[in-house]
């Protein structure tokens, strides 16, 4: 480890000497590494990136390998280190998106995977796999399929025992040929290199195929689908469904598909990558509320179709029975409705008339006795309805429920719905709404405006507004004032991270506005890169800041990760002249007192080569105010009190620095 630190110091010194070259390394040719995905078998680690290896230079930074098998693939030279035993991958010409990460794997031969930006010039991302035995090191092999890197442990082929037929149309055998079985598989070429990778994923979903039949679109992948509650625009012509913890095959990115319909109802589905860990499905039709997303028994496929077709179709010839119902409440007041079946089920969820519906498409008997027992012990009055021989509907009245966390999760034989009984705090609802109102288009329908999760989606043909900020004219008196550029992250078509139906862009703006108020009270002149929900490129933000010539630049973001238990506060800086600012803000923002009061965690001041803090001329920082992906932290972030406290400490830190 000491050696590495020394190397890092030398690299750092070298880096200073060639600072000019540094930023050009972020051209189109470099690879951006988002994250890793680990399959169920613990034999495959899938490193997801965007960009390409093709531009990688042959000058690879890596010590000469000594004691291991080495595969050189597109300029990647793995090597191993002993005590502890580690397999190290240095990926040239690459940038890690986000902070360094360390994954501890349970029940796995690979004990630990660490990702970090090892050096910035040349740009090298280092990935270190730790194992307990030296003999394990030789079992690693590395492959690439262009943009993704796959680290394969062991030579075994992945278990492909989970095969199923999701959807078999009745009476027409030709149709079923459209639907191939899904199985986890690796396809090798003659030199035993992986040419196609279909990892089964543990914590994520990998959407890899689209096919269709006469009445719907089938989205097929590997892993486990976790779907967020759908959001609709005000006339229901557009709806959005977010798949959490999901990655997308690049061939499907930004593709639009017609949803076939035998009753000639026109609809399209666009698939896009919202973040590196979320897929957005955008449905457009005259009434998108008429469409259903049916989840397959193994949770790996989605069938998108009109409700009339879904209702009249037999999805599985095996009807399931209910083994148990549970309505439990966790310490945060969230209710979890958990149904366990005797076999795998297909289901879909939707919302209608202030109720949440769960249709189980192969449930013959819902077990009246168990159901009534559950109802006795629950304050939530779930209704049940047999809608056909093989379909059962559960209806949860939503009037007083707050679906802050509306994810539906299934594990083949069980379905879990999570929701909260009452609004977190009535004030929160108003606050979020006020923020949303200020930044988003006025929602005319009064009823809908009371719904927390209504979001603004541009209507058909409506181009999202692009705000090109103009430099404010400075009255002569302010020339002596200190100036700050506040940059609320994302906006407009770019929602940033999404958690429980809430958009990062909205939170960032709400907090930035509160910081502005406080700074202005102290006679600081504040420039905002955006003061409403507008689309802005990173370049726009940088140009705006540089033209405004402020004393400092502060970007406000909300963090997100696939690991839902991650939480805490981060302050990022990149340039040396920004470190002091980062420290000053962070020490107030993540003070002992605040951490205690808000039960959160100090994740540190981090050096990160994010575009905005790397290209702005003034000392600049990027603050991650907490994790929108974490249920508890999100609930806090949505409160006015927490937002004000964060704003207060950011403002305080800024004032300290400007003193
Ligand atoms: Zn962000």
Boltz pocket constraint, residues with backbone or C-beta under 6 A from the ligand:
constraints:
  - pocket:
      binder: B
      contacts: [[A, 489], [A, 490], [A, 496], [A, 497], [A, 504], [A, 556], [A, 557], [A, 558]]
      max_distance: 6.0
